Amino acid sequence: MTKNAMLWTGRVLTGLFALFMLGASVTPKLLRMPVAEETMAQLGWPVGYAFMIGLIELACLVLYLVPRTALLGAILMMGLLGGAMATQIRAGSPLFSHILFSLYLGLFMWGGLWLRDGRLRALFPVVRA
């Protein structure tokens, strides 16, 4: 794959990740939609935590989208996704559809960053045998 194709594929993956996070996670929490509060309550979080978690998600997403802070944003977002995974484990959720969903998102996020950032590709190269 050419560098230009990798860059654009990475940008598309990053854009899709950002749109998903904004639409499915950040926006419902920041708008204090009942579905966000209900879901958080079902997972054992106290009422009112959804808004703060939405702010943290938004901050991590903004850091991830800014090229100079993308690596920091990805690391912080992965920590947040790890916390979501731990919450799903504690709640006894299904493995492949709920618990591992954070891992799927994280791989999608890191894949986009790896494709669009040559420094990250140099740090984690794909070795062909």
Secondary structure, DSSP 8 states (H G I E B T S, - for coil): --HHHHHHHHHHHHHHHHHHIIIIIIHHHHTT-HHHHHHHHHTT--TTHHHHHHHHHHHHHHHHHSGGGHHHHHHHHHHHHHHHHHHHHHHT--IIIIITHHHHHHHHHHHHHHHH-HHHHHHS-----
